[in-house]
Amino acid sequence: MDMLIDFFQYPFAIRALLASSMVGLMCGVLGTFIVLRNMALIGDALSHAILPGVVVGFLVAGYSIIGFFAGSVIAGLIAAILITWIQRNVSTQEDAAIGIVFTSMFALGVMGISYLTHQQGVHLDLKDFLFGNVLGIGDQDLWLTFSVMTFTILCVAAFYRFLFITTFESVVAKTLGFSVGTIHYFLMLLLSFAVVASLQSVGVILVVAMLITPASTAYLLTQRLKNMIWISGAVGLLSAVLGLFVAVWLETTPGPAMTVMASLIYLLAVLFSPQKGLLSKMWRMQRKRLRIYREDILKQALRLYEKQALTFENLLEKMDANKAKLRWQLRKLVRMGLLQGQGNELILTESGLKAGYQLVRAHRLWETYLVEKVGLNQDQIHAEAEDLEHLLPEDFLEEVSKTLGNPARDPHGSPIPGPEMDSTFVLTDLQVDESARISFMQLDHWVRSQLWELELSPGEEVQVKHVLPEGIDILAEGRAFSIPSELALLIKIDRVGEKRL
């Protein structure tokens, strides 16, 4: 720390810090549009293609910052025009056109600088252009960087609407009369300015990292363009400052250190971004797997409940799972209000029954869809339906049901629960010759057990034949049943035509 404090007491160190900060901020802001337009390769091309401009600028104006700047900007624009012309008029792949132009111009620039360095009295160091020399920045360089940064940021602010629409909706922009080509070349001009202003700080090779990496970091952290611009600028600024501190501390080259810091911040975003980070994705996938596992538990619990055999041991056997994991998820289902349990005995709540039948409905609808619309046979549909029942939303499922004509039974002949399983009608509400279906949602376990003993299944259609004081006579699929009045008052039904089953 004392070494850093001592270092930044020198004027050249303050100039280096200011120049690095401005380059990081400028490249971060401009890099947002470079990344979103998939122009990373063009940024790389322009950063290398400016070297011939440096040579020409030196030949015309000598060792002049203004000469270097003018020559480099012109070389950058020539490279952009050549790339665009080749892409539009020659049968060459777009990335190949970029590679051809920038390697050719870079090679010319290297040859030119190599030639000049052999001339007497000429002091041009190629590695300063390639990797930067931020500690050698003078006042004139500092003012040039400040002017370019200010101009770039003001242009982004002034032409934000045009940059926005041409970036995301180029066809709409053309329809509205905007010149997409003009905006493209204007962005190339700003990019050339930024590359030239970054020569002394990070050099032509590493400037691409300062343009691309902060913007890529911001892309992982937000989905709004304005936020992305601010975040990218902040990351570029932070990378440049931290990189300079690290370079001083480790006594290494500042340009590469800034690039490494930008890459480290990007790596942190890759890991910890709330929406797009790897750890966040892993967490969501784990939560999704546990949700599917809980839904499978609920579905198996429903099957056992219908057979009056819902116990922990039976459920453990059906799930073929680790005992501790099953207990953990059962406690979660209890907290969700879907299940109740005392010791080994388990009871599905009203909400648990409804959720369980929604899963059954989804599974049987998807089996029906796979047979009727996809053409699979009955032996092929179970595994596919197992996946689909967990993944797609309820409103999509209702569209599937409508497409199938709201079927009552699946390909195996099992009844398909209806979308509304909270019937308020009971069997005694029916008149003679009126039909209904036994609801999947019954009042309690006792009613379900009585239906089980009568061999009446949820979803089964029944028709009233006689209403007597002591009970109701019904027909179900050709079989006659006599239901005592005290039981008929408790059996929930769904009226045919109102609540499908």
Beta strands, then each sheet from edge to edge (+ up, - down):
strand 1: 339-342
strand 2: 345-348
strand 3: 425-426
strand 4: 435-438
strand 5: 461-468
strand 6: 471-476
strand 7: 479-484
strand 8: 492-495
sheet 1: 1+ 2-
sheet 2: 3+ 8- 4+ 5- 6+ 7-
end
